[in-house]
Amino acid sequence: MKKSNFKLIAIGAILFFTTAYSCKKVLDKSPAGVLAGPSLNTKAGVDGLLIGAYSLLDGFYQGQPGSAFASGISNWSWGGVGSDDAYKGSSTGDQRDEGLTAIEQHVSINPTDGYLGSKWQVCYAGIVRANNVIQEVPLVTDGSMTAAAGQIAVGEARFLRGVYHFELAKIWQNVPYVDEKITYLSGNLSAPNPGPIWDKIEADFAAAMAVLPNTQPQAGRANKYAAEAFLAKAYVYNHEYDKALPLLTDCINNGTTAGGAKYTLEPYANNFNALTKNGPESVFAAQMTVNDGSNGNNDDAGDVLNFPGGGTYSSCCGFYTPSYHLANAFKVDANGLPMFQIDPATGFPTYDDVNLGNDHGVGPTAAYTPTAEAIDSRLDWTVGRRGIPYLDWGLGGGEPWTRGDLVPYVPIKNVFYHAAQASTTDTQSGWAGSQGVANNYNIIRFADVLLWRAECYILGTAPNLALAEADVNTVRTRAALPSNWVKTYVDNADPSKGVTNTPAANYKVGLYTGQFSANGQAYALGALITERQLEFGMEGHRFFDLQRMDGRFGGKLGAGYMAGVLNAYYKADNRIPNPTLGPAKFTVGRDEVYPIPQSQIDIEGGKLKQNTNY
């Protein structure tokens, strides 16, 4: 195959990859849209193509259509704002007309929403790059690449192809599967989407797992266990729990990072700190770097809008704001357990009957003491609250740090530490100073693996609720350790002096003591879903956790489950009232997935079918 004539076209969109900056975005090319042939027919050429395929894991490439706000790997808009985790951040102004408000409300989301096209095109760009690697390996005949090295390169490419298709499948379910055999020639650009592609995603991860080594020379590369974890994740999403269970158990017992460290739970905050990234909990992460000569193009561009609206280093932009519902979920009962049972009088989870004490309506100069209610310790690593240490920036400002009309909470997991600002931040897009961060995004971390196994024990053909409880307790045990709690400052006026041993709030985290078996499968599943909400809040997973439980795509909780959860959230939240969620409505049989971009349907000439009821 002559590479100089290979056009990089992904589902109707010509992708001109002009990425000649830094080691992360390394696809040099001659004419626009063309990959030069002979120079790639070497090991170095394949390595360059492979790095280019990895580079899009962050959801951004130079010159991409739209913005990284919609395509970032954290899925903050699709998985967070589109669920009960977070608000858009303001009822008016920037990002309203672009479609973020429609994503939040669901009732008005339209296939022409600009956010949709950005995510679609970046994912297919990554798929095309992965396919380039697979096509190129057989053409290396100069002796520079051994057969084993070629096999590993193809394995990594198939892994990446699986990851990008997985992203597409979560958001749209029914998407075209594009492998290396599909080429797009002038006049024949169509590719169908006949239905879910989980079997093809699973095949890619299984092939990768079979050839990838246990360790890799760079932390960001996929190894055997990353592929195994992704294969198990695909099985879980496709409700093939019995297939997922042995893979997850192998990951738990034997899995290691690409660097050879055995998987384990590390201090919770380490997962969100650029100085401690690629630790033993990171199964596979999108690598973010700064100060590397790329002018901020290798940092976490997708989250550039998602910082407190004021009070620290920035006044922008507050568009990913933790919801009252999310904060309330961290309330605990007298035993330190989550309050997830549904109150029959309201239809809300018990934790939503009364809001966690907060500073909504308290003036910025008024005295305020944080609530003494008992809470799960992960709250203050997930949600910035007034009067609680906010990393090393000082006491959280609460509502004065927000956009001012919604909620007294701000995000924290994507934020950098003050002491590390110089080494872990960059200017993003030429305007967002210190908002391009080096914090990796953990696509899978070890806590995922443990909780997926618990899900398999609950929903597999041979349920074992006691073992499911044990896995959930493993995750909760970390949250119960005082060493993992937010502590008070030695000096509130000077956080650089460090912290004391005094907890910053009334943290109380209990373990389950037989409730799973005593109360049955429904209770165990409710506890598991809630545990994921607490463990992964503001990490972009919540929409998809609810989605796979819904009966529309085979979930065990029946059709309408997701709508029930989110419509109850809208109803509970409107007691405040919330000016953004006022018209929100989640429609059964439609909103469990997002609409396919209309621009892609138009380009495809009728072969690409819109999702139901859009």
N, C-alpha and C positions, 0 to 999 in steps of 0.2 A: 504494500500500500504506500503510495507516494504522499508523504506528510505535507509537502508544500501545497497540495491541493485539498487537504482535509479542512473543511469549514466547520468551525466550532459553532454549531447551531443547536440550541436546547429548546425544544418544544416551541418552535416558531420564532425564537428570539436569537438573533446573531449575537454571540458573546465575544466581544473584542477584548482579549486579555492583555492589556498593556500594563503588565506588572513587572517592572524592572527595578524595584526598590527593595532593599534589604534581603537577608537570607530567607525571610519568611514568604515574601511575595516575589518569586524568583523566575517567573516565566518570561524570559526575553524572547522577542520575536522580531522579524523583519517587517514584511508588509502587514498592515492591520488585519487581524483576523486569521492569520496564516501562521502555522508552525513550521519553521524551517526544518527540512528533512534530515540530511546527513549529519548535521551537528547534534541531533537527538539520538542517533543510532549508536549510542555509547552508554556505558554505565552512568557517566556524569549527566548525560542528557535525560536518562530515565529518572535519576535522582532529582533533577530539576523539576521534571514533570510531577513527581510524587510530592515534592515540597509544595508545588503549586496547588495540588489537590488538598493537602493538609491545610493550606493557608486559608481556605474559605470556611473552615470550621468556626471562625469567629463571626461569620455571617456578613462579611464585608469584603469588597474588592474595589480597587480604585476605578472610578468611572462607572460604577454600577448604576442601573436605573433606580430611581427612588432614593431612599435613605436607609442607613443601617438601623435607624430607630425601629423599623418594622422587621428587619431580617436578622437581627442579632440572635446569637445562639441561646441566650438566656430565655427567649420567648416571653419576655415580661409583658408584652401586649396580649399575645394569644393565650398564654397559660395563666397570667396573673390578672391583668385588667379585665380579661374576658371571663374571669371566674369570681369567686367571693374573696380572693386574697387581697385585692387592691383596687383603688380608684384611679381614674385617669389623672387626677390631681387638680382639675379645675373644671368648672361647668362652662367656661367661656374661653375664648382666646386661642392661642397657638395649639396646633394638633387637633382642634375640634373638627375642622372641615376636612382634614386629611383622612379621617375615618376612625381615629382612636376612640372618640366618644361613641360611635356606632358599634365598635367592638365591645365596649363596656356595656352598652344597653341591649345589644342583640336585636331588639325589635326593628331597628332601622338599618342594619348592616346591608350593604349593597355590593354586588359583584364588581362594581367599578371602584370600590375602595382602593385608594393608592397603596395602602399597607400590604394588601394581598399580593400584588404583582412583585413587590420587592422581595418578599420571602420566597416566592415561587422561583424567581429567576436566579437568585443566589444559590438555592439548593440544586437546581439543574446545572448551573455553572460548575458546582463542585462535582456533580455526577459526570459531566463531560470530561473534566480534568482527570477523574479517576479512570474513566474509560480510555483516555489517551495513554495512560501508563500501561494498561493491559494490552493495548494495541501495539505499543512500542517495544515491549520486552522481546518478542520474537524477532524483531528486526535488528537487534544488537548481535552482530556476528563478528565483531572485531576482536573478540577474546577478552574484552574488558569486564564482562559480567559473567560470573559463574552461573551454572544452572540453578544452584541453590539460592544465590542472590536474586536471580530473576524470579524464582518461585516466591520468595519473601516479598518482593516488590509487588507482584500480582496479588498476593494475599493482603497486603496493606491497602492496595487500591480497591479490592473487593470489600474490605472492611469499610473504607470510606464511602464507597458507593452505597453500602447498606445504611450507614449513618445518615447520609443525605436523603435517601429514600424514606428512612424512618421519620425524619423531620417532616417530610411532605405528607406521609401517611397519617401522622398524628393530627395534622391540621385539616387535611381534606379527605382522608381515607381513600377515596377513589381517584388515583393519580396514575399517569403513565409510568411504567417501569422501562427504563432506558439502559440497556446493556451495551457492551462494546460492539455488538453486531448490528446495532441500529445506526444508520447514517442518515443525515438529512441533506438532500440535494435540492437544488433549485426546482421549484414546481412540485415538490413532494415533501411537504413539511409536516404532514399530519401524523399524530400518534394517539391512539385511543386510550381510554381509561375505563376498561370494562368492569372494574370492581376492585376490592382490596387486594393488595400485593404482598401480604405478609409472608406467603410461601416463598416468594422470590427474595425478599429481604432476609429471611431465615437461611436460604441457600447461600447467599453471599457471606453471612457471618459464619456459617458452618464451614465453608471453603476456607475462609480466613483462619479460623481456629485450627484447622488441620495442618496449616503450613507455617504459621507465625511462631517465632521462638518465644521462650519464656521471658527473656529479657531483650532489651533493645539498647542501642548506643545512646539514644536521646530520650529524655523523659517524655516528650510529647508524642512519640511513636506508639502505635498500637502493638501490643503483644498478644500472646495466645489467650491470656485471661481476660483482657479487654474484649476480645472477640467472643469469648465464652459468655461473659456478662451481657453483652449486647444480644447474643443469640437467646439467652434466657429471657431478657427483657422483651424481645419480639414474641417469644412463646407466651409470656404473661399477657402482653397486649392482645394476643390472638386467643387467649383463654385456653392455651394448651399447657395447663399447669403440671401435668405429670411429666411432660418433656422438659419443662424448665427446672423442676426440683433437683434432679441429680447434677445439673450444671451449676446451679447456685450452691449446692453443698460442696462441690469440688472447688468453686471459687472461695468459699468460706474456709475450707480446710487447707487448701494448697495454693490459693491465688497469691500472686505477687505483682507489684508494680513493674513498669518497664525497666526500672533500675534495680529490681531484685528484692525490694523490701516486701515482707509479708503484709498482706492486707490486714488492717486493724483500724479501729476507731481511735482517732487522735483527739486532742483538745478541740472542742467544737469550733471555736473561733479561728483555728488554724486554716479551716476550709475556705475562709473568706479574707485571707491576709496574703498579699503578694510576697511577703518575706518568708512565708512558710508553705508556699504552694508546692505541688507535686509531692506531697507527703504520702504516708502509707494508707490513707483513706481514699486517695484519688485513683479510682479505677481507670478513668479516661477523662481528660480535660481538654478544652480548647485553650491553647497557649496564648497568652497576651503578653506583649513586651512593650517597653517604652524606651525613649532615649537611645534608639538604635539606628538613627539616620533616616527613618521612614516618615518623618513629619507627622507622627501620631497615627499612622495607618495600620499599625500592628497591635494597637491597644484595644480595649473593649469599647469599640465605637458604638455598639448597639445599646449601651446603657448610658450614653452621654447626657441624656435628658433626666436621669434618675438620681438626682442629688437633692439634698434639702434646699428649699427656696431661700434660705438665709441663715445667718447665725454662725456659720463657720467660715469656710474659705471661699464660698461661692454664693451667688444669688440666683442660680439657675440649676434645675428647672422645676423640680418637684412634680414630675409627671407620673411617677410610680409610687403611689402613696398607700401604705398599709391601711386596710379597712378596719372599721370598728369590729366587724365580725371576726377577722383574723386575730386581732388583739384579744378579744373576748375568749377565743378558743383556748387561750393559755391559762384561763382560770382553772383552779383545781378544787376538788372536794376535800373533806376532812382527812382523807387518806392520801392526798397528793395525786389523785387520779383525774384524768380528763372528765369533763362534764358533758359528754356527747349524747346522752340519751335525749330523745325527743319529748318535749313537754306537750301532752295531748291537748292542753287548753290553748296553746298558741301555735303549735306546729313548728316551733323553733327548737333547735338544740337548747338544752338547759342553760348553756353558757350565754345564750343570746337573750335570755329573759331580762337581765339587767346588765347594762354596760359596765365593763371594768372602769373603775374610777380614773378620770383623766382631766385635763385642763381645758376642755372645750368651753369657750366663753369666758375663761379667766384672763383678764388683761395682762399684757406683757410686763407691766410693772408691779402687778399684785403678787403678794406672797402665795406660794403654792408648795404643798407637801405631797409627794407621790403617795398613791394609795397603799395601804398596808395589807390589802387582800392577798391571799396566798396564790401564787402563780408558778407556772412551769418556768424553769430557769432560762429556757431557750427564747423566751419572749424578748429579753433585752439584748440578745444577739441578732434579733430579727427585726425589731421595731424600735425606733428611737422615741423615747418618751421624756417629757419634761421632768427635770430634777434627777434623772438617772444618768450616770456617766455614759457619754457617747464616744466610744473608743477612747482616744487620748485628746479629744477636742475640747473637753469641758462638759459641764452638765447639759443634758439635752434641753432644747428650748421649747419643745412641744409646739402648740399651735402657732406661735410667732415664727417658727421656722418653716411653716408650710405656706401654701398659696393663700391660706386664710379663710376659705369658705367651706371647708369640707370636714376636716378631721385633725386631731392633735398629734398625729403620728407621722414619722418620716422613715424612709428606708435606711438601712445600715449595712446590709451584707455586701453591697457593691462599693462601699466607701473605703477610702484609704486612710491610713493612720497619719496624723499630723507630723509625727517625728520622721516618717518615711516619705513625705511628700515629694522631695526632690528626686528620689531614686525610683519612685513607683508611679509617677504621673507624667502626663504630657499634655500638650495643647491639641485638642481634637478639632478637626475641620476648620482650623484657622481662627476659631473664635472661643472655643470652650476651654479656657485655661485650667489646667489641673483636673480636667474632667475625663481625659483619656487615661484609664488606669491599667496597671499591670496585673490586677487580680485575675487569675485564671477563672474560667467557668467550668466547674465539675459537671460534665454531662452525666456521668455515673460516679457516685461515690459509694464506699463500702456500706454505709447505712442503707442505701438503696437495696443492695444485695441481700442484706439481712431481712429487710421488710418485704421484699418480693418473695423470699422463701417463706416467711410467715403467711403471706397471701396464698402461696401454693399449699401449705399445710391446712389452710382454712377451706380452700375451694377445690382442691384436687379430688380425685375419685376415692381416695382413702384418707379422709380428714384426720388430722391429729392436732386437736386444739391445744393440747398441753405443749407440744413443740412450737406451735405458732406463738403461744404466750411467752415461751422462753426467748424466742428471737426478738419479740417486741421489747421484752425486759432488758435484753442486751443493749438495745438502743437507749432505753430509758435510764439504764444504770449510769451511762455517761452523763446524762442530764442531771442525775441526782448527786453527782460528785461535786462538793463545794469548790474543788479546784477548777471546775468548768463554769463557775458563776461569775457574773459581773460584780466587781468589788468597788467600794467607795474610794475616792481619791484621798491621798494623804493631805492634799491641799486643793480645795475646789477652785481656788484662784490660779493655781499653777499645776495643771495635770501632768506636766513633765516630771514632777517629783514622784510619780508612781501611784500605786494603789495599796490599800491596807488589806487585811484579811477579813474585813467586814463585808458581808453581802450587801449589795446596793438595794435590795428589795426583799420581800418575804417569799423567798423561793422554797418550794416544797414539791418534791417529785417522788412519788411512791411507785412501787412495783406492783404488778398484778400478782395475786396470790391464789390462783385457781379459778378466777372468774370466767375465763374463756370456756373451760369445760363445764363449769356449773351453770352458766347462762346460755350456752349453745352457740351455734354458728353465727346467727344474726348479731349477737353481742360481740363476738370475736371480730367479725368483719367491720362492725362500726368502730371498734377500738383501733383496728388496723388502719382504716381510712383516716381516722383522727390523728393517729401517730404520724402518718405521712404529712398531714397538714401542719403539725407542730414541728416536725424535723426539717421539712423542706419549704416552709413558708417563705414567700417572696423569691423563690428560685425558679418560678415559671412552670411548675409541674401540676398545679392544682386542677386546672381545666381538664387535663388529660387523665388524671387520676379518677375524676368523676366520670369522664367519658367512657373509659373502659369498663366501668361498673354498670353502665347503662345497657339495657336490653336491646337497644337498636342494633348494636354490633356484637351481640352475644354475651353481654355482661350479665352477671348473676343476680343483679338487683332489679332487673326488669325494665321494660320500656317506660319512660317517664321519670326514672330515678333522678337523672341529672337535672331535668326541669324542676322537679320537686325541690331539690336542694337549693338551686339558684333562685327560683321564684320565692321561696321562703326567706332567702337572704335579702332579696329586694324588699319584701314586705316588712321584715324586721328593721332594715336600715332606714326605711322611709319614716320611721317614728322620729327621726332626728330633726327635720327631714334632710335628705341629701339632694341637692339641686341637680346632680348629674344622674342619679339613679331613678328619679321620679318616673320617667316613662318606660323604664326597663321592663322587658318581658322576654322570657325564654320559652320558645315554642317547641313542643315535642315533635320529633320527626324532621326537624330542620336544623336547629341551632346546636345540635351535638357535634356538628362539623361546621367549617366556614365555607363560604361560597368560593368556587374556583374563579380566578380572575377573568373577567369578561374579555379583556384584551387577548388573553391566550385562547379562549374559545373562538374569538373572531379570526385570529390568525390561523387556527387549526382547520378552518373550513368545515366545521360540523362534526369532525371526528371526536372532538373532546366534548364530553357531556357535562352539563352543570349538575351540581349536587341537588338533591331533592328539595323542592319547595322554595328554591331561590329564583 
